Amino acid sequence: MNLMDKESLLELQLGQLRQEHRALDSEITELREKGTDPITLSRMKKQKLALKDQIARLEDKLYPDIIA
């Protein structure tokens, strides 16, 4: 697998994770407004944080900080 293929795959994964993160955020907001069980909301928030961490790791791989 060459560098462009690997980069494209990471971009695709990043897009999917961002989409999941947005969907989970919307679902959390909707359930909070309905007054859903706090434990369920807590679990969903932890999932959202895990997605955010995965997104950050992929972004670091794709766009490394270059100190000049």
DAFENPE-V332844 format. One record per helix or strand of 3 or more residues. SS is the DSSP state (H for helix, E for strand). FROM is the first residue (numbers start at 1). TO is the last residue. If there is no record, write none. Layout:
SS_FROM_TO / SS_FROM_TO
//
This chain:
H_3_34 / H_38_62
//
